[in-house]
Amino acid sequence: MVQMVLFPPGQNVTVVYQGRVAEEGALGVSGEGWRRKEPKEWNPLSICTQDSDHPFWTNQRWSSNSSSLESDGITFFIIQGLASLGEKRMILFVILLLIYIVILGGNSMIIFVTLSDPKLTSPMYFFLHNLAFVDMVYTTTTIPNMLAGFLTDELTISVPGCFLQMYFFIQLAVTGRGILTVMAYDRYVAICNPLRYAAIMTRPVRVLLVAGAWAFGTLCTMPATVMALQQPYCGLNVVRHGWCDPSSVRRLACADTSVDNIVSLSSALVSLLTTGVLILTSYVLIAVSISRKSVAQRLKAFGTCAAHLTVVSISYSAASFVYISYRVGNFSPEVRIIVSVLYSALTPFLNPMIYSLRNRELQEAIRRTVSRFRAAAVLP
């Protein structure tokens, strides 16, 4: 005989697996289904509540013929997000929506202006509109899902959809850093080899560099994603994050994930250290080159690098802060989710402003574009 046991959302749950606490906290809906049968791999699994008078809400199946639980596998994940904040979620919804609108509007403007203005032919603007495109797609992989989660008590995502979101979120993040590295190399060539700049940074070379950034992102992302996809997922299917964060999803696997953790950490270190070292090397060479020039030439060289250097500094500083926040026990899960969301949106949000404020050519191109639209609107 199989019975369904229902539990109300928000109930505090402690899941004990093989004598260890596997999950603890408030849940909405958990696993696709657990069926009791003779113990094989799961032994034993018990679920305890703080209030035994209230049943849980879960898709558990119970059989009275045996004494253990086994997972039937899951077909969807539940994104817990910031459901515990209650009515405060609407405030965060408005803030995040405004940030997303600015990201889409600002980066779309950068793409349109750099592609349509005939005076912006420098390779720097080619890389800039590629970076703007990556920033737009990168935030689109998570923010719309987060916004939907603010408007509902239970946000679900299919297993394939979860892993696609995980892959593109990481891949686009690494690709963005790859393009920042390419832009640092572009500044190095422009300042240290100005006479050969046009000959070196030809269009085929630019396309090859951007393609290399995308390939680097794929190379750093694919191994960990494929390994996570091959893991069995059963029982609890509540992702305690705002989206399908890799570390949060790995905690739901039924098998050992130590190798996955090592591969994921190695990929993250390779992506961060490789791009960081190359960017630092470019700027060290630039500093050595301009040290032999006059003060006026130094200021001019610094002006061409200021916007890019600002973006890189903000990006890596924010990444360091997120890393520290995840390892300091004083932060609540909700604070860590908010920090992750702000980190993922910070650079795409600031990029259009930084490049528009620090680049006079781009400012003039934006004015010309606005003037053309005004003239077109006035004409009958």
BATOR-388726 format. One line per field, with one value per residue (C-alpha): residue number from 1; x, z, y; chain; residue in one letter. Coordinates in Angstrom, 3 decimals. Each point is the difference from the previous one (the first is absolute). Example, Ala and Ser with C-alpha at 12.3 -4.5 7.8 and 13.67 -1.06 7.14 Angstrom:
<nodes>
k	1,2
X	12.300,1.370
Z	7.800,-0.660
Y	-4.500,3.440
c	A,A
r	A,S
</nodes>
This chain:
<nodes>
k	1,2,3,4,5,6,7,8,9,10,11,12,13,14,15,16,17,18,19,20,21,22,23,24,25,26,27,28,29,30,31,32,33,34,35,36,37,38,39,40,41,42,43,44,45,46,47,48,49,50,51,52,53,54,55,56,57,58,59,60,61,62,63,64,65,66,67,68,69,70,71,72,73,74,75,76,77,78,79,80,81,82,83,84,85,86,87,88,89,90,91,92,93,94,95,96,97,98,99,100,101,102,103,104,105,106,107,108,109,110,111,112,113,114,115,116,117,118,119,120,121,122,123,124,125,126,127,128,129,130,131,132,133,134,135,136,137,138,139,140,141,142,143,144,145,146,147,148,149,150,151,152,153,154,155,156,157,158,159,160,161,162,163,164,165,166,167,168,169,170,171,172,173,174,175,176,177,178,179,180,181,182,183,184,185,186,187,188,189,190,191,192,193,194,195,196,197,198,199,200,201,202,203,204,205,206,207,208,209,210,211,212,213,214,215,216,217,218,219,220,221,222,223,224,225,226,227,228,229,230,231,232,233,234,235,236,237,238,239,240,241,242,243,244,245,246,247,248,249,250,251,252,253,254,255,256,257,258,259,260,261,262,263,264,265,266,267,268,269,270,271,272,273,274,275,276,277,278,279,280,281,282,283,284,285,286,287,288,289,290,291,292,293,294,295,296,297,298,299,300,301,302,303,304,305,306,307,308,309,310,311,312,313,314,315,316,317,318,319,320,321,322,323,324,325,326,327,328,329,330,331,332,333,334,335,336,337,338,339,340,341,342,343,344,345,346,347,348,349,350,351,352,353,354,355,356,357,358,359,360,361,362,363,364,365,366,367,368,369,370,371,372,373,374,375,376,377,378,379,380
X	0.000,1.367,-1.120,0.696,1.142,-0.499,1.852,-0.742,2.474,2.436,0.256,3.447,1.504,3.025,0.963,2.324,1.785,2.196,0.217,1.011,-2.091,-0.419,-2.329,-1.586,-2.350,-3.391,-1.185,-2.762,0.011,2.677,0.947,-1.770,-0.876,1.488,-1.276,0.753,1.481,2.753,3.178,2.616,1.843,-2.111,0.299,-1.708,-1.629,-2.226,-1.868,-0.683,-1.974,-0.013,-3.758,-1.313,-3.617,0.383,0.755,2.466,-0.773,2.058,-0.351,0.965,-1.393,-0.155,-0.291,-0.667,1.778,3.594,2.056,1.999,-0.517,1.260,-0.145,-1.822,1.953,-1.188,-1.173,0.125,1.720,-1.591,1.860,-0.343,1.362,-1.048,-3.388,0.688,0.038,-3.764,-1.339,3.505,0.390,-2.017,2.550,2.771,-2.138,-0.279,3.717,1.090,-2.457,1.382,3.563,-0.908,-1.665,3.118,2.211,-2.059,-0.370,3.604,1.619,-2.440,0.953,3.714,-0.574,-2.151,2.282,3.255,-1.484,-1.819,2.363,2.552,2.600,0.265,2.177,2.734,0.472,-0.755,-3.646,-0.224,0.977,-2.230,-3.201,0.892,0.422,-3.361,-1.674,1.514,-1.128,-3.575,-0.262,1.841,-2.502,-2.937,0.884,-0.834,-1.758,-3.331,-0.158,0.700,-2.722,-2.499,0.970,-0.887,-3.551,-0.727,0.300,1.516,2.263,0.809,2.390,0.430,3.192,1.206,-0.914,1.933,3.181,-0.321,-0.303,2.998,2.109,-0.764,0.327,3.547,0.990,-1.062,1.690,3.311,-0.493,-0.501,3.307,1.589,-1.195,1.322,3.355,-0.143,-0.785,3.060,2.132,-1.570,1.009,3.517,0.412,-1.495,2.350,3.190,-0.150,-2.060,1.551,-0.807,-3.387,-2.104,2.153,-0.205,-3.648,-1.554,-3.582,0.934,2.192,-2.798,-2.488,2.530,0.618,-3.725,-0.508,2.875,-1.737,-3.187,1.997,1.822,-3.340,-1.275,3.205,-0.156,-3.708,-0.689,1.835,-1.667,-3.434,0.186,1.111,-2.844,-2.501,1.069,-0.584,-3.164,-2.394,-2.616,-1.902,0.179,-0.202,0.022,2.849,0.886,1.010,-1.525,0.772,1.647,3.269,2.481,0.990,-3.640,-1.081,2.929,-1.193,-3.141,1.900,-0.390,3.572,3.442,0.805,3.561,1.457,-2.605,0.993,3.671,-0.713,-2.295,2.512,2.833,-2.004,-0.812,3.635,1.174,-2.498,0.706,3.775,0.543,-1.990,1.283,3.660,-0.355,-1.764,2.594,2.823,-1.478,-0.196,3.479,1.385,-2.069,1.364,3.568,-0.576,-1.572,2.580,2.448,-2.402,-0.864,-2.643,-2.481,0.438,-0.425,-3.277,-1.241,0.935,-1.679,-3.133,-0.290,0.267,-2.023,-3.425,1.266,2.148,-2.988,-2.212,2.673,0.598,-3.712,-0.462,2.830,-0.696,-3.637,1.045,2.330,-2.765,-2.407,2.665,0.563,-3.729,-0.512,2.650,-0.971,-2.559,-1.599,-1.894,-3.473,-0.986,-2.236,2.879,2.228,-2.639,-0.404,3.798,0.181,-2.779,1.601,3.382,-1.406,-1.806,2.611,2.448,-2.681,-1.818,3.061,1.742,-2.126,0.288,3.751,0.788,-2.429,1.400,3.683,-0.012,-0.517,-0.324,-2.803,-1.731,0.064,-1.258,-2.916,-0.840,0.077,-2.265,-2.492,0.042,-0.777,-2.971,-1.288,0.286,-1.818,-2.781,-0.489,-0.246,-3.541
Z	0.000,-1.021,1.785,-0.637,2.999,-0.341,1.885,0.141,-1.665,2.321,2.465,1.562,-1.034,1.063,-2.319,1.446,-2.524,1.205,3.436,-1.327,-0.398,-3.770,-0.164,2.496,-0.391,-1.321,-3.092,-2.492,-2.033,0.102,-2.111,-2.992,2.199,2.533,0.189,2.920,-0.875,1.118,0.726,-2.712,-0.400,2.254,3.594,1.921,-0.683,2.584,-0.073,3.208,0.618,2.745,0.330,-0.435,0.005,-3.494,-2.985,-2.705,-3.593,-2.188,-2.694,2.260,-0.512,2.991,0.071,3.203,-1.213,0.667,2.016,-2.313,-2.642,-3.581,-2.571,-3.283,-1.545,-0.597,-3.103,1.301,2.540,2.280,0.253,3.605,-0.675,2.540,0.859,3.724,-0.260,-0.463,-1.018,-0.206,-3.240,-1.853,0.923,-1.372,-3.060,-0.851,0.601,-2.074,-2.795,-0.231,-0.048,-2.780,-2.075,0.330,-0.987,-3.114,-0.945,0.610,-1.693,-2.933,-0.450,-0.020,-2.619,-2.224,0.160,-0.580,-2.954,-1.651,0.473,-2.846,2.148,2.555,-2.082,2.557,1.070,3.555,-0.932,-1.685,3.289,1.961,-1.812,0.357,3.738,0.136,-1.775,2.435,2.966,-1.299,-0.566,3.243,2.145,-2.035,1.019,3.649,0.674,-1.774,1.926,3.227,-0.791,-0.608,3.343,1.803,-1.368,0.957,3.128,-1.883,-3.040,-1.814,-2.844,-1.967,0.434,-3.590,0.441,3.274,-1.547,-3.053,2.333,1.995,-3.137,-1.632,3.257,0.580,-3.675,-0.584,3.216,-1.130,-3.559,1.374,1.832,-3.171,-1.945,2.756,-0.443,-3.771,0.608,2.265,-2.813,-2.394,2.320,0.249,-3.790,-0.381,2.576,-0.414,-3.796,-1.294,-3.488,-0.550,1.747,-3.168,-1.597,3.045,0.988,-3.358,-0.184,-0.303,3.080,1.923,-0.927,0.949,3.395,0.797,-1.182,2.266,2.946,-0.708,-0.433,3.278,1.764,-1.433,0.894,3.618,0.379,-1.845,2.203,3.271,-1.630,-1.693,3.240,1.918,-2.651,0.346,3.750,1.336,1.679,2.362,3.123,0.804,-3.104,1.619,-1.306,2.799,-2.283,-2.358,-3.065,-0.849,1.686,-0.592,3.642,1.152,-2.592,0.793,3.607,-1.271,-1.684,1.465,-0.804,1.046,-1.485,1.256,-3.510,-1.344,2.645,-0.928,-3.728,0.597,2.270,-2.459,-2.895,2.029,0.968,-3.594,-1.332,2.680,0.178,-3.761,-0.814,3.072,-0.755,-3.668,0.861,2.662,-2.417,-2.626,2.451,1.377,-3.544,-0.598,3.216,-1.014,-3.447,1.130,2.775,-2.702,-1.480,0.891,2.549,-2.720,-1.778,3.275,0.703,-3.506,0.315,3.397,-1.466,-2.618,2.704,2.780,-0.913,-0.555,3.135,2.043,-1.295,0.682,3.528,0.841,-1.474,1.887,3.239,-0.088,-0.729,3.008,2.230,-1.105,0.642,3.518,0.759,-0.884,2.500,2.908,2.158,1.267,-3.251,-0.326,-3.167,-1.042,0.255,-2.029,-2.731,-0.115,-0.171,-2.881,-1.896,0.451,-1.061,-3.186,-0.869,1.171,-2.924,-2.751,1.799,0.286,-3.319,-2.203,2.541,0.447,-3.711,-0.786,2.675,-0.622,-3.796,-1.824,-3.430,1.260,1.634,-3.276,-1.907,2.426,-0.496,-3.787,0.250,2.232,-2.395,-2.952,1.843,0.959,-3.576,-1.229,2.542,-1.059,-3.711,-1.184
Y	0.000,3.436,3.157,3.676,2.042,3.772,2.711,3.755,2.395,1.754,-2.890,-0.307,-3.306,-1.979,-2.851,-2.622,-2.201,-2.867,1.553,3.461,3.133,0.314,3.003,2.327,2.941,1.018,-1.841,0.468,-3.185,-2.633,-3.014,-1.445,-2.955,-2.338,-3.556,-2.251,-3.358,-2.292,1.981,0.049,3.260,2.231,-1.146,1.392,3.345,1.610,3.290,1.910,3.175,2.545,-0.388,-3.506,1.199,1.434,-2.213,1.016,0.821,-2.301,-2.605,-2.868,-3.480,-2.277,-3.746,-1.929,-3.118,1.149,2.412,2.273,2.639,-0.011,2.775,-0.506,2.894,3.569,1.803,3.570,2.208,2.571,3.296,1.103,3.481,2.618,-1.481,0.391,3.817,0.171,3.412,1.460,-1.915,2.635,2.660,-2.184,-0.737,3.712,0.623,-2.993,0.856,3.551,-1.346,-2.438,2.739,2.173,-2.950,-0.731,3.660,1.029,-2.964,0.134,3.645,-0.917,-2.704,2.209,3.044,-1.908,-1.873,2.914,2.958,0.115,1.787,-2.803,-2.297,-0.664,-3.656,1.107,0.626,-3.398,-1.634,2.371,-0.944,-3.691,0.532,1.810,-2.930,-2.518,2.118,0.118,-3.752,-0.759,1.882,-1.329,-3.568,0.734,3.308,-0.753,-3.269,1.864,2.551,-2.798,-1.518,3.226,-0.196,-3.594,-2.097,-2.908,0.293,-3.232,-0.743,-3.212,-1.999,0.732,3.659,0.135,-1.356,2.249,2.985,-1.219,-0.467,3.350,1.925,-1.266,-0.040,3.594,1.148,-1.528,1.295,3.511,-0.231,-1.325,3.043,2.292,-1.758,0.567,3.668,0.253,-1.424,2.496,2.866,-1.439,-0.053,3.506,1.538,-2.035,-0.496,2.949,-0.004,-3.672,0.058,0.008,-2.689,-2.286,0.459,-0.853,-1.187,-3.731,0.350,1.707,-2.710,-2.671,1.603,0.198,-3.583,-1.009,1.655,-1.989,-3.229,0.646,0.441,-3.280,-1.849,1.152,-0.736,-3.236,-2.570,1.008,0.339,-3.399,-1.660,1.652,-1.096,-3.634,-0.064,-1.683,2.420,-1.317,0.917,3.690,2.184,3.451,2.175,2.393,2.837,2.553,-2.123,-3.319,0.809,-2.878,-0.491,0.126,-2.577,-2.312,-0.241,-1.765,-2.831,-3.484,-1.050,1.173,3.421,0.443,-0.362,2.425,2.534,-0.298,0.379,2.973,1.736,-0.694,1.451,3.117,0.480,-0.491,2.550,2.597,-0.392,-0.250,3.129,1.837,-0.728,0.978,3.267,0.795,-0.784,2.314,2.887,-0.628,0.220,3.138,1.557,-0.815,1.492,3.276,0.490,1.090,2.560,3.592,0.923,1.019,-3.339,-1.868,1.775,-0.725,-3.681,-0.228,1.598,-2.741,-2.691,1.622,-1.423,-3.529,0.074,1.201,-2.822,-2.628,1.309,-0.045,-3.477,-1.658,1.885,-1.111,-3.592,0.063,1.337,-2.749,-2.637,1.321,0.281,-3.661,-1.031,2.223,-1.737,3.215,0.625,-1.491,-1.933,2.901,2.487,-2.288,-0.284,3.787,0.434,-2.502,1.764,3.409,-1.378,-1.532,3.231,2.518,0.004,-0.179,2.829,2.254,-0.747,2.318,2.822,-0.359,-0.150,2.821,2.297,-0.773,-0.053,3.297,-1.637,-2.190,2.957,1.921,-3.045,-0.338,3.681,-0.432,-3.029,1.835,2.969,-2.268,-1.485,3.443,1.191,-3.084,0.547,3.637,-0.785,-0.730
c	A,A,A,A,A,A,A,A,A,A,A,A,A,A,A,A,A,A,A,A,A,A,A,A,A,A,A,A,A,A,A,A,A,A,A,A,A,A,A,A,A,A,A,A,A,A,A,A,A,A,A,A,A,A,A,A,A,A,A,A,A,A,A,A,A,A,A,A,A,A,A,A,A,A,A,A,A,A,A,A,A,A,A,A,A,A,A,A,A,A,A,A,A,A,A,A,A,A,A,A,A,A,A,A,A,A,A,A,A,A,A,A,A,A,A,A,A,A,A,A,A,A,A,A,A,A,A,A,A,A,A,A,A,A,A,A,A,A,A,A,A,A,A,A,A,A,A,A,A,A,A,A,A,A,A,A,A,A,A,A,A,A,A,A,A,A,A,A,A,A,A,A,A,A,A,A,A,A,A,A,A,A,A,A,A,A,A,A,A,A,A,A,A,A,A,A,A,A,A,A,A,A,A,A,A,A,A,A,A,A,A,A,A,A,A,A,A,A,A,A,A,A,A,A,A,A,A,A,A,A,A,A,A,A,A,A,A,A,A,A,A,A,A,A,A,A,A,A,A,A,A,A,A,A,A,A,A,A,A,A,A,A,A,A,A,A,A,A,A,A,A,A,A,A,A,A,A,A,A,A,A,A,A,A,A,A,A,A,A,A,A,A,A,A,A,A,A,A,A,A,A,A,A,A,A,A,A,A,A,A,A,A,A,A,A,A,A,A,A,A,A,A,A,A,A,A,A,A,A,A,A,A,A,A,A,A,A,A,A,A,A,A,A,A,A,A,A,A,A,A,A,A,A,A,A,A,A,A,A,A,A,A,A,A,A,A,A,A,A,A,A,A,A,A,A,A,A,A,A,A
r	M,V,Q,M,V,L,F,P,P,G,Q,N,V,T,V,V,Y,Q,G,R,V,A,E,E,G,A,L,G,V,S,G,E,G,W,R,R,K,E,P,K,E,W,N,P,L,S,I,C,T,Q,D,S,D,H,P,F,W,T,N,Q,R,W,S,S,N,S,S,S,L,E,S,D,G,I,T,F,F,I,I,Q,G,L,A,S,L,G,E,K,R,M,I,L,F,V,I,L,L,L,I,Y,I,V,I,L,G,G,N,S,M,I,I,F,V,T,L,S,D,P,K,L,T,S,P,M,Y,F,F,L,H,N,L,A,F,V,D,M,V,Y,T,T,T,T,I,P,N,M,L,A,G,F,L,T,D,E,L,T,I,S,V,P,G,C,F,L,Q,M,Y,F,F,I,Q,L,A,V,T,G,R,G,I,L,T,V,M,A,Y,D,R,Y,V,A,I,C,N,P,L,R,Y,A,A,I,M,T,R,P,V,R,V,L,L,V,A,G,A,W,A,F,G,T,L,C,T,M,P,A,T,V,M,A,L,Q,Q,P,Y,C,G,L,N,V,V,R,H,G,W,C,D,P,S,S,V,R,R,L,A,C,A,D,T,S,V,D,N,I,V,S,L,S,S,A,L,V,S,L,L,T,T,G,V,L,I,L,T,S,Y,V,L,I,A,V,S,I,S,R,K,S,V,A,Q,R,L,K,A,F,G,T,C,A,A,H,L,T,V,V,S,I,S,Y,S,A,A,S,F,V,Y,I,S,Y,R,V,G,N,F,S,P,E,V,R,I,I,V,S,V,L,Y,S,A,L,T,P,F,L,N,P,M,I,Y,S,L,R,N,R,E,L,Q,E,A,I,R,R,T,V,S,R,F,R,A,A,A,V,L,P
</nodes>
